[in-house]
């Protein structure tokens, strides 16, 4: 069934679009498309964003590896490097800090009518994409090659079963979520 779907790019686009709408709806219902919630996270006074993200990490880890274990999905890690991670983190962090939205939450905020997200976020994303495309050839040969670690995953680097990473990491995240709730954050 999934192999037949994989061959149909039009169906994949429709499914991706529908999942994107559901994702945005859930972000909005979780409160993480609200400027005050995001700023509260940056000021370490409201941990709603962290809770939503950590819940997604646990769900994603379990879901992806369950699908892989059942033979319904394959892993296709993208190549990475220390240089590209630092550069991407800096660009993301500066934009996030200035505007108060990340790329996912800015789209959700636009959908709920936030004009600051529309004019600051969407316009900023477009300008940033154009600038990145213009300088990418130079970055690709320079900073993005620093500390190249290829297409590896954490379990591959550690030479262990993915379960030896997933189970303890999920346990720590679930404990952290419980602890944050118990202290009222």
C-alpha positions in Angstrom: 0.0 0.0 0.0 2.7 2.5 1.0 4.8 1.7 -2.1 1.9 2.4 -4.3 1.4 5.8 -2.5 5.1 6.5 -2.8 4.8 6.4 -6.6 2.0 9.0 -6.7 3.4 12.5 -6.1 0.1 14.2 -6.4 -1.4 12.1 -3.6 1.6 12.7 -1.5 1.2 16.5 -1.9 -2.5 16.3 -0.9 -1.7 14.2 2.2 1.2 16.5 3.1 -1.2 19.5 2.8 -3.8 17.9 5.0 -1.3 16.9 7.6 0.1 20.4 7.6 -3.4 21.8 8.3 -3.8 19.3 11.1 -0.4 20.2 12.5 -1.1 23.9 12.4 -4.5 23.4 14.1 -2.8 21.4 16.8 -0.1 24.1 17.2 -2.8 26.7 17.6 -4.8 24.6 20.0 -1.7 24.0 22.1 -1.2 27.8 22.3 2.2 27.9 20.7 1.1 30.2 17.9 0.5 33.0 20.4 3.2 35.7 20.7 2.8 36.0 24.5 3.4 32.2 25.0 6.5 32.2 22.7 8.0 35.3 24.4 7.2 33.7 27.8 9.3 30.7 26.7 12.1 32.9 25.6 12.0 34.7 29.0 11.7 31.3 30.8 8.4 32.2 32.4 6.1 29.9 30.3 7.2 26.5 29.3 4.2 25.6 27.0 6.4 25.6 23.9 9.0 23.3 25.5 6.2 20.9 26.7 4.7 20.8 23.2 8.1 20.2 21.5 9.2 17.6 24.0 5.9 15.8 23.6 6.4 15.8 19.8 10.0 14.5 20.2 8.8 11.5 22.2 5.9 10.8 19.9 8.1 11.2 16.8 10.9 8.9 18.1 8.5 6.2 19.1 6.4 6.6 15.9 9.3 6.6 13.4 11.1 3.7 15.0 7.8 1.7 15.3 7.1 2.2 11.6 10.7 1.3 10.7 10.5 -1.8 12.9 7.3 -2.8 11.2 8.9 -2.4 7.8 6.5 0.5 6.9 9.1 3.3 6.8 12.8 3.7 6.0 15.2 6.2 7.5 16.8 8.7 5.2 19.0 11.0 7.4 20.2 14.1 5.7 23.9 14.9 5.7 24.9 17.5 8.3 27.9 19.3 9.7 28.8 21.3 12.7 29.2 24.4 10.5 25.7 24.1 9.0 24.2 23.4 12.4 25.8 26.4 14.0 24.9 28.7 11.1 21.3 27.4 11.0 20.9 27.8 14.7 22.2 31.3 14.6 19.9 32.4 11.8 16.9 30.6 13.4 17.7 32.0 16.9 18.1 35.6 15.7 14.8 35.5 13.7 13.0 33.8 16.6 14.4 36.3 19.1 13.5 39.3 17.0 10.1 38.3 15.8 9.0 35.9 18.5 7.9 33.2 16.1 9.6 30.2 14.5 8.8 29.1 10.9 6.1 26.6 12.1 4.4 28.9 14.6 4.5 31.9 12.2 2.3 30.1 9.7 -0.1 29.1 12.5 -0.2 32.7 13.8 -0.9 34.0 10.3 -3.8 31.5 10.0 -5.3 32.9 13.2 -5.0 36.4 12.0 -1.8 37.8 13.5 -0.6 40.6 11.2 2.8 40.8 12.9 3.4 37.2 11.9 2.2 37.9 8.3 4.3 41.0 7.7 7.3 40.2 9.9 7.4 36.5 9.6 6.3 35.5 6.1 8.1 38.5 4.6 11.1 37.7 6.6 11.0 34.0 5.6 10.8 35.0 1.9 13.7 37.6 2.2 15.8 35.1 4.2 15.2 32.3 1.6 16.2 34.6 -1.3 19.4 35.7 0.6 20.2 32.1 1.5 19.8 31.0 -2.1 22.1 33.8 -3.2 24.9 32.9 -0.8 24.4 29.1 -0.7 27.1 28.3 -3.3 29.7 30.0 -1.2 28.4 28.6 2.1 28.3 25.1 0.7 32.0 25.1 -0.1 33.0 26.9 3.1 31.3 27.0 6.5 28.8 24.2 5.7 31.7 21.7 5.3 33.2 22.4 8.8 32.8 19.3 11.0 31.0 17.2 8.4 29.4 14.2 10.0 27.5 12.8 7.0 24.2 10.9 7.2 24.6 9.4 10.6 22.2 9.0 13.5 23.0 9.0 17.2 22.6 5.2 17.5 24.9 4.7 14.6 27.6 7.0 16.1 27.3 5.2 19.4 27.2 1.7 17.7 24.1 0.7 19.6 20.6 -0.4 18.9 18.2 2.5 18.5 16.2 1.2 21.5 19.2 1.9 23.7 18.9 5.6 22.8 15.1 5.9 22.4 14.0 4.3 25.6 16.2 6.2 28.1 15.8 9.5 26.2 12.0 9.1 26.2 12.1 8.2 29.9 14.1 11.4 30.7 11.8 13.6 28.6 8.7 12.2 30.2 10.2 12.7 33.6 11.1 16.3 32.7 7.6 16.9 31.4 6.2 15.5 34.7 8.6 17.6 36.8 7.7 20.8 34.9 4.0 20.2 35.5 4.6 19.3 39.2 6.4 22.6 39.9 3.7 24.5 38.0 5.8 25.6 35.0 
